[in-house]
Amino acid sequence: ALALTKLDVLDGLETLSICTAYRCGSTVLTEFPSDVAQLAACEPVYESLPGWSSPTKGIRRFEDLPENARRYIARLEEVSGVPAALVSTGSD
C-alpha cells in the first residue's frame, strides 16, 4: 500500500507531474530501471495532472479533499498498482 505524506505541500500548484515510464532510446520501460548505466541513459516520461487551490491541511476525510487531489491520489494508485492506505495533510 502507499503512504502518501505531506499532501498539503502540493496545495496551490497549478499542475502536478507523475513519472509514468522511462524512455531509453526507442524503448519505453514501465518499471524503474535496475541497472544504473541504463537509468543514466533514460529520460523520464511525465503525465501532467491539474492541481488544486483549496487548502488540504488538516483534512481528515478523503471525501473532503478537493476533487483534483482525489483524482491525483487515484492516478497514483493506478500507476503504482497499489491502494493508498494512508494520506496525511499536515503535521497533525
C-alpha positions as CSV (number, residue, x, y, z in Angstrom):
1,A,0.0,0.0,0.0
2,L,1.0,3.6,-0.5
3,A,1.6,6.0,2.4
4,L,1.2,9.5,0.8
5,T,2.5,12.1,3.2
6,K,2.5,15.9,3.1
7,L,-0.2,16.2,0.5
8,D,-0.7,19.8,1.7
9,V,2.6,20.9,0.3
10,L,1.1,20.4,-3.2
11,D,-1.7,22.9,-2.4
12,G,-1.7,25.8,-4.9
13,L,0.3,24.1,-7.6
14,E,-1.3,24.7,-11.0
15,T,-0.1,21.3,-12.3
16,L,1.4,18.1,-10.9
17,S,3.6,15.7,-12.8
18,I,3.8,11.9,-12.3
19,C,6.6,9.9,-13.8
20,T,4.8,7.0,-15.5
21,A,7.7,5.4,-17.5
22,Y,11.3,5.8,-18.7
23,R,12.3,6.3,-22.3
24,C,15.6,4.6,-23.1
25,G,16.4,5.2,-26.8
26,S,13.4,3.7,-28.7
27,T,12.4,1.5,-25.7
28,V,9.8,2.7,-23.1
29,L,10.1,1.0,-19.7
30,T,7.2,1.0,-17.3
31,E,9.4,-0.3,-14.4
32,F,12.2,1.6,-12.8
33,P,15.5,0.6,-14.4
34,S,17.5,-1.5,-12.0
35,D,20.8,-1.0,-13.9
36,V,22.5,2.3,-13.1
37,A,24.0,2.6,-16.5
38,Q,20.6,2.0,-18.2
39,L,19.0,4.5,-15.9
40,A,21.6,7.2,-16.8
41,A,20.6,6.8,-20.4
42,C,16.9,7.1,-19.8
43,E,14.6,10.1,-19.9
44,P,11.5,10.1,-17.6
45,V,8.1,10.2,-19.2
46,Y,5.7,12.5,-17.2
47,E,2.0,12.8,-17.1
48,S,0.6,16.1,-16.0
49,L,-2.5,16.5,-13.8
50,P,-4.3,19.6,-12.7
51,G,-3.5,20.8,-9.3
52,W,-5.9,22.4,-6.7
53,S,-6.1,25.7,-5.0
54,S,-8.1,24.8,-1.9
55,P,-6.1,24.0,1.2
56,T,-5.9,20.4,2.3
57,K,-4.1,20.9,5.6
58,G,-5.9,19.3,8.5
59,I,-8.5,17.5,6.3
60,R,-9.2,14.1,7.8
61,R,-11.7,12.5,5.5
62,F,-10.9,11.5,1.9
63,E,-14.2,12.8,0.6
64,D,-13.4,16.3,2.0
65,L,-10.3,16.6,-0.2
66,P,-10.5,18.8,-3.3
67,E,-11.7,16.8,-6.3
68,N,-8.3,17.2,-8.1
69,A,-6.5,16.0,-5.0
70,R,-8.7,12.8,-5.0
71,R,-8.0,12.4,-8.8
72,Y,-4.3,12.7,-8.2
73,I,-4.3,10.1,-5.5
74,A,-6.4,7.8,-7.7
75,R,-4.0,8.2,-10.5
76,L,-1.0,7.4,-8.2
77,E,-2.9,4.2,-7.2
78,E,-3.4,3.3,-10.9
79,V,0.2,3.9,-11.8
80,S,1.6,2.0,-8.8
81,G,-0.9,-0.8,-8.8
82,V,-1.5,-0.5,-5.1
83,P,-4.0,1.4,-2.9
84,A,-3.2,4.5,-0.9
85,A,-3.7,3.3,2.7
86,L,-2.6,6.5,4.3
87,V,-2.8,10.1,3.2
88,S,-1.6,12.8,5.5
89,T,-2.3,16.5,5.1
90,G,-0.1,18.2,7.6
91,S,1.9,17.7,10.8
92,D,-1.2,16.9,12.9
